[in-house]
Amino acid sequence: MTERTPIHLGSGEPILMLHPFLCSQNVWRTVATRLAGTGRFEVLAPTMVGHRGGRRAPSWLLDTVALVDDIERRMDEIGWRTAHIVGNSLGGWVAFELERRGRSRTLTAIAPAGGWSQHSPGKYETVLKFILGGPALLAARLLGPRILELPFVQRIATLPVSGPADGPSRPDMVALLEDATHCTAYFQLLLKTLRLPGLLELADVGVPTHLVLCEKDRVFPTPRGHRYFLDNLPRDTRVTRLPGYGHIPMLEAPGHVTELIADFVDAHTEPERAASPAG
């Protein structure tokens, strides 16, 4: 698997963007370009370990620690001590772990994973959904993008990622398909999820936090899919609900997601730091 260069654009306040399970940095391309285009933000969107274009897993027993370690190294490589961290799904889980290590200025969690205890029904429901999707991934690996031409497949493929029936654009769907069918961490991360609890000590999050929930999220259905976060995050957490959007809203509404991120970062940026280099 060839390692790809992370998306790294713009200058200004540092924003780190982390993608969902089975995806890659590609899901952030439009939002990253728009944020960098404001002239106020430096954006880094890498692909995580074990995903298509990311670094190889250090061992077969891949866990969240390995993902977080890799993202920390990427931050160190470009000289970022901290950043405003935005994570979607698995990326949201990793974002919370980075905050625990003191690497976050603010945290925006979009439909985050990890909202369960050791033996929560929600955890087993989530793993079962991905296991049941395994045969479809195998068929897509064998047929490639041609599978999207089969009757009803386009709609079935959009169900996990979008709210509207038309879903993401054709190029975005092809990119998602290629990423998902070449994710070497598929079984590793499902096994990790079964073995370990989700996010702990959420009440101790010490930076401004924005929880973004998607009304048509079929991976973590609202409200039960995010009750753990609503019950355990600090009371001053900002909560935004996106009506009509699915699990990966930046593919459906990149303009709306760009505004959400920019407004939250701007609201928590010290004026004197905004004029200085990232660090």
Secondary structure, 3 states (H helix, E strand, C coil): CCCCCCEEEECCEEEEEECCCCCCHHHHHHHHHHHHHCCCEEEEECCCCCCCCCCCCCCCCCCHHHHHHHHHHHHHHCCCCCEEEEEECHHHHHHHHHHHCCCEEEEEEECCCCCCCCCCHHHHHHHHHHHHCHHHHHHHHHHHHHHHHCCCHHHHHHCCCCCCCCCCCHHHHHHHHHHHHCCCCHHHHHHHHHHCCCCCCHHHCCCCEEEEEECCCCCCCCCHHHHHHHHHCCCCCEEEEECCCCCCHHHHCHHHHHHHHHHHHHHCCCHHHHCCCCC
